[in-house]
Amino acid sequence: MFSGLVSGTGKIGKMKKGQETIELMVEPIDSHFLDKVQIGDSIAIDGTCLTVEKFNDHQFTVTLMPQTFEKTTFKDRRIGSLVNLERSLQVGSRLEGHIVTGHVDEVTQVVDRQQNENAIELFFNLPKRLMGQIVSQGSVAINGVSLTVMVAANDRFSVGLIPHTQAITNLDELQVGSRVNLETDILGKYVAANLKVGSK
């Protein structure tokens, strides 16, 4: 379980594709990110929950199943690509952001980018099957980053990036056409599911 408050970024140092799995090695920009890490810990990489299998002072390794690789933006990544990183929540910690599971719902695309003084507003395609789960002023995770939905209407939604978010995540790199991992709010999922059941 995560909060969507990304604690740093890292670069993909190695991507080894086997017949049944894909091994991914990531080098955090901040070396302290790996302080107290343990084998078996969960780390969200661009919003995808993965398990630490090996690590040293400078890097850690995870394994992706082919389904995860195909369902996320990892298939777009290359050696040197910048990714967002978040350690899992600790019991007793303050819960800021919102509840993020690390299970990507959809890969969607940036359709517009606007500069509003020192903030950036990004507009994304809103997949039809997720329309009931994304609402204005609600929460959404883009590449694992917890963001507030500014406007959700028709087939698109927008979020704003304040300077702090631009500085510590990879979202400021996004341009029109960029693909991102999208996870809707878990509460929205349950509401949408209950409404669907209630309508039958």
Secondary structure, DSSP 8 states (H G I E B T S, - for coil): -B-S---EEEEEEEEEE-SS-EEEEEEESSGGGGTT--TT-EEEETTEEEE--EE-SS-EEEEE-HHHHHHSGGGG--TT-EEEEEE---TTS---S--B-S---EEEEEEEEEEETTEEEEEEE--GGGGGG--TT-EEEETTEEEEEEEEETTEEEEEE-HHHHHHSSGGG--TT-EEEEEE-HHHHHHHHHHHHHT-
